[in-house]
Amino acid sequence: MSVLLRELSERILVLTIHRPEKLNALNPEVVESLRDALHAAKGDDAVGAVILTGSGSKAFVAGADIAGFKGVTAAGARELARRGQAVLDLLEGLGKPSIAAINGFALGGGLELAMACTLRIASRTARVGQPEVNLGLIPGYGGTQRLPRLVGKGRALELILTGDPIPAEEAYRIGLVNRVVEPEELMPAARALAARIVSRAPLAVKYAIDAVNHGPELPLGEALRVEADLFGLCAATADMQEGVTAFLEKRPATFRGE
C-alpha cells in the first residue's frame, strides 16, 4: 500500500502520510512521494488547496525514521537534509495554501513539515516538538529557521535545546499553531478553512502568501516594495475587476484565477 494517500474533492487535495505502524515517520519513500504529489498539485488547476495529515489518531508525523540514521556519514546526512529541505521548500512555495491537520505527535521532521505549511490546525491531543538534540542532532529540515520565524528566537531555542514536546494548547499560545480543536473536529475544521480560502481569488491568495513568506526576510523598505509590486500584479488581473464589480453589485464574486 502507498505510503501517501491522496484524495481530491471540491478542489481540496488531502495528502495523508500512511505509515501508521511507524507513527507515520518520514523515510526516503515518504519524502519522494510528497515531492511527486506536490509537484503534481502545483501544476494542477483542479487543486486549490492542500491539507496534510497522518494516518490514525496517534501521529501526524512522529519524526524521521531513526533507523535511517544508523552509520550515516557527515556528507550523507547533509545530503539527506538538503533533500528534505527541498521538498519542504516546495510545499512552502506551492503557490496554493496548505494546511497541516495535526492529529497527534508532530515531532522533529513532522513539526518541520507542519511549519512549511501555510497554516496549522491541531487536535487537542496533539503534541509538537523538536527532539533532535536527544539523538545528538539538530533539526535538519528547516526547523532552526522556520521555528524562530513563527514563535521568536527565545521560544524556538528553548524547544530546540531542551527537545521537550509541548501540548497543542501551548503551541497555540505561542503562535505555533493557528487553532486547536477537538479530535473529531480536526478534518472538518481543516476542510472548512481550506474551502473558505479556495473561494477567494486564487492569484490574490498566491501573491499574499508570497508577500508574507518573503517580506520578513527583507529590510522593511524592500519588503514594502515587494508588497507594492504584488499589489500591482493583483490589480492587473481579471479577478480583481470581478471582485470590485461583484462588491459594487452586491453579489458573490466568481473568480477564475485570471
C-alpha positions as CSV (number, residue, x, y, z in Angstrom):
1,M,0.0,0.0,0.0
2,S,1.2,3.5,-0.8
3,V,2.9,5.5,2.0
4,L,1.0,8.6,0.8
5,L,-2.8,8.6,0.3
6,R,-4.4,11.2,-2.0
7,E,-8.0,12.4,-2.1
8,L,-9.2,15.3,-4.2
9,S,-12.6,16.7,-3.6
10,E,-14.0,20.2,-4.3
11,R,-10.5,21.5,-5.2
12,I,-9.1,20.4,-1.9
13,L,-6.4,17.8,-2.1
14,V,-5.9,15.7,1.1
15,L,-2.4,14.1,1.4
16,T,-2.3,11.5,4.2
17,I,1.1,10.1,5.2
18,H,0.3,6.4,5.7
19,R,2.8,4.5,7.8
20,P,0.7,4.0,10.9
21,E,2.8,1.1,12.2
22,K,5.8,3.6,12.3
23,L,3.7,6.6,13.6
24,N,3.9,7.9,10.0
25,A,7.7,8.5,10.4
26,L,9.4,10.1,7.4
27,N,11.7,7.9,5.3
28,P,13.0,8.4,1.7
29,E,9.9,6.8,0.2
30,V,7.6,9.2,2.0
31,V,9.7,12.2,1.2
32,E,9.9,11.3,-2.5
33,S,6.1,10.6,-2.6
34,L,5.5,14.0,-1.1
35,R,7.8,15.7,-3.6
36,D,5.9,14.0,-6.5
37,A,2.5,14.8,-5.1
38,L,3.4,18.4,-4.5
39,H,4.9,18.9,-8.0
40,A,1.7,17.5,-9.4
41,A,-0.5,19.7,-7.3
42,K,1.5,22.8,-8.1
43,G,0.6,22.4,-11.8
44,D,-2.9,21.2,-11.4
45,D,-5.6,23.8,-11.7
46,A,-8.1,21.4,-10.2
47,V,-6.2,21.7,-6.9
48,G,-6.9,24.9,-5.0
49,A,-5.6,23.9,-1.6
50,V,-3.7,21.1,0.1
51,I,-4.4,19.5,3.5
52,L,-1.6,17.4,5.0
53,T,-2.3,14.9,7.8
54,G,-1.2,11.5,9.1
55,S,-3.0,8.1,9.3
56,G,-4.6,7.1,12.5
57,S,-5.1,9.1,15.7
58,K,-1.7,8.8,17.3
59,A,0.6,10.8,15.0
60,F,0.7,13.4,12.3
61,V,4.4,12.5,11.7
62,A,6.3,11.4,14.7
63,G,9.7,12.3,13.2
64,A,12.2,10.7,10.9
65,D,12.7,7.0,10.6
66,I,15.6,6.8,13.1
67,A,16.8,3.5,11.6
68,G,18.0,5.5,8.6
69,F,20.5,7.4,10.7
70,K,22.5,4.3,11.6
71,G,26.0,4.7,10.2
72,V,25.3,7.8,8.2
73,T,28.3,10.0,7.3
74,A,28.5,13.8,7.6
75,A,28.2,14.0,3.8
76,G,25.3,11.6,3.7
77,A,23.5,13.5,6.5
78,R,24.0,16.8,4.7
79,E,22.5,15.4,1.5
80,L,19.6,13.9,3.5
81,A,18.9,17.3,5.0
82,R,19.1,19.1,1.6
83,R,16.7,16.6,0.0
84,G,14.2,17.1,2.8
85,Q,14.6,20.9,2.8
86,A,13.9,20.9,-1.0
87,V,10.6,19.2,-0.5
88,L,9.5,21.5,2.3
89,D,10.6,24.5,0.3
90,L,8.4,23.2,-2.5
91,L,5.5,22.9,0.0
92,E,6.0,26.4,1.3
93,G,6.3,27.9,-2.2
94,L,3.5,25.9,-3.7
95,G,1.6,29.0,-4.7
96,K,-1.5,27.5,-3.1
97,P,-2.5,27.4,0.5
98,S,-1.6,24.3,2.6
99,I,-3.0,23.3,5.9
100,A,-1.4,20.9,8.4
101,A,-4.1,19.0,10.2
102,I,-2.0,17.8,13.2
103,N,-3.8,14.8,14.5
104,G,-1.2,13.6,17.0
105,F,2.5,13.7,17.5
106,A,4.3,16.2,15.3
107,L,7.9,15.7,16.3
108,G,11.2,16.5,14.5
109,G,10.6,16.3,10.8
110,G,6.9,16.1,11.5
111,L,6.9,19.6,13.1
112,E,9.2,20.8,10.3
113,L,6.7,19.5,7.7
114,A,3.8,21.3,9.5
115,M,5.8,24.5,9.8
116,A,6.3,24.5,6.0
117,C,2.5,24.6,5.5
118,T,0.7,27.9,5.2
119,L,-1.5,27.2,8.3
120,R,-1.7,24.7,11.1
121,I,-4.7,23.2,13.0
122,A,-4.0,20.9,15.8
123,S,-6.1,18.3,17.6
124,R,-6.3,19.0,21.3
125,T,-4.5,15.7,21.9
126,A,-1.5,16.6,19.7
127,R,2.0,17.2,21.0
128,V,4.7,19.0,19.0
129,G,8.4,19.4,19.4
130,Q,12.0,19.3,18.0
131,P,13.6,16.5,19.9
132,E,16.7,16.1,17.7
133,V,19.2,17.0,20.5
134,N,18.2,13.8,22.2
135,L,19.8,12.0,19.2
136,G,22.9,14.2,19.1
137,L,21.4,16.1,16.2
138,I,19.8,19.5,15.3
139,P,16.7,19.9,13.2
140,G,17.7,19.4,9.6
141,Y,14.5,20.0,7.5
142,G,14.3,23.8,8.3
143,G,13.3,23.7,12.0
144,T,16.1,26.0,13.1
145,Q,14.9,28.6,10.6
146,R,11.1,28.3,10.4
147,L,10.5,27.8,14.1
148,P,12.0,31.2,15.2
149,R,10.2,32.9,12.4
150,L,6.9,31.6,13.8
151,V,7.4,31.9,17.6
152,G,10.5,34.1,18.1
153,K,14.1,33.3,18.8
154,G,13.8,32.7,22.5
155,R,10.9,30.2,22.4
156,A,12.4,28.5,19.4
157,L,15.7,28.0,21.2
158,E,14.0,26.6,24.3
159,L,12.1,24.0,22.2
160,I,15.2,23.0,20.2
161,L,17.7,23.0,23.1
162,T,15.5,21.0,25.5
163,G,14.0,18.7,23.0
164,D,10.9,18.7,25.1
165,P,7.5,18.4,23.3
166,I,4.7,20.7,24.2
167,P,0.9,20.2,24.1
168,A,-1.4,21.7,21.5
169,E,-2.7,24.4,23.8
170,E,0.8,25.7,24.5
171,A,1.6,25.5,20.8
172,Y,-1.4,27.7,20.2
173,R,-0.4,30.1,23.0
174,I,3.0,30.8,21.4
175,G,1.7,31.1,17.9
176,L,3.0,27.8,16.5
177,V,-0.5,26.6,15.5
178,N,-3.4,28.7,14.4
179,R,-6.2,26.8,16.0
180,V,-6.8,23.9,18.4
181,V,-9.9,21.7,18.0
182,E,-11.3,18.5,19.4
183,P,-10.0,15.4,17.6
184,E,-13.3,14.7,15.9
185,E,-13.4,18.2,14.6
186,L,-9.9,18.3,13.1
187,M,-10.6,17.3,9.5
188,P,-13.9,19.1,9.2
189,A,-12.2,22.3,10.5
190,A,-9.3,21.9,8.1
191,R,-11.6,21.3,5.2
192,A,-13.8,24.3,6.1
193,L,-10.8,26.6,6.4
194,A,-9.4,25.3,3.0
195,A,-12.9,25.8,1.4
196,R,-13.0,29.4,2.6
197,I,-9.6,30.2,1.2
198,V,-10.4,28.3,-2.1
199,S,-13.4,30.5,-2.6
200,R,-11.2,33.6,-2.7
201,A,-9.3,34.9,-5.7
202,P,-6.5,32.4,-6.4
203,L,-3.9,34.8,-7.6
204,A,-4.5,37.2,-4.7
205,V,-4.1,34.2,-2.4
206,K,-0.9,33.2,-4.1
207,Y,0.6,36.8,-4.0
208,A,-0.4,37.2,-0.4
209,I,1.4,34.1,0.6
210,D,4.4,35.2,-1.4
211,A,4.5,38.6,0.3
212,V,4.2,37.1,3.8
213,N,6.7,34.4,3.1
214,H,9.4,36.6,1.7
215,G,8.8,40.0,3.1
216,P,10.0,39.4,6.7
217,E,13.4,38.3,5.4
218,L,14.0,41.8,3.8
219,P,14.5,45.2,5.3
220,L,11.2,47.0,5.7
221,G,11.7,49.3,2.7
222,E,12.4,46.5,0.4
223,A,9.6,44.4,1.7
224,L,7.1,47.2,1.2
225,R,8.3,47.5,-2.4
226,V,7.6,43.8,-2.8
227,E,4.2,44.3,-1.4
228,A,3.5,47.2,-3.8
229,D,4.7,45.1,-6.8
230,L,2.4,42.2,-5.9
231,F,-0.4,44.6,-5.2
232,G,0.1,45.9,-8.8
233,L,0.1,42.4,-10.2
234,C,-3.2,41.8,-8.5
235,A,-4.7,45.0,-9.9
236,A,-3.9,43.8,-13.4
237,T,-5.9,40.6,-13.1
238,A,-9.4,39.9,-14.3
239,D,-10.2,38.5,-10.8
240,M,-9.6,42.0,-9.3
241,Q,-12.1,43.5,-11.8
242,E,-14.6,40.8,-11.0
243,G,-14.1,41.3,-7.2
244,V,-14.6,45.0,-7.4
245,T,-17.6,44.7,-9.7
246,A,-19.2,42.0,-7.6
247,F,-18.7,44.1,-4.5
248,L,-20.4,47.1,-6.1
249,E,-23.2,45.0,-7.5
250,K,-23.7,43.3,-4.0
251,R,-23.3,39.8,-5.4
252,P,-20.8,36.9,-4.8
253,A,-17.7,37.1,-7.0
254,T,-16.9,34.4,-9.5
255,F,-13.1,34.1,-9.6
256,R,-11.3,32.3,-12.4
257,G,-7.6,32.7,-11.4
258,E,-7.0,35.0,-14.3
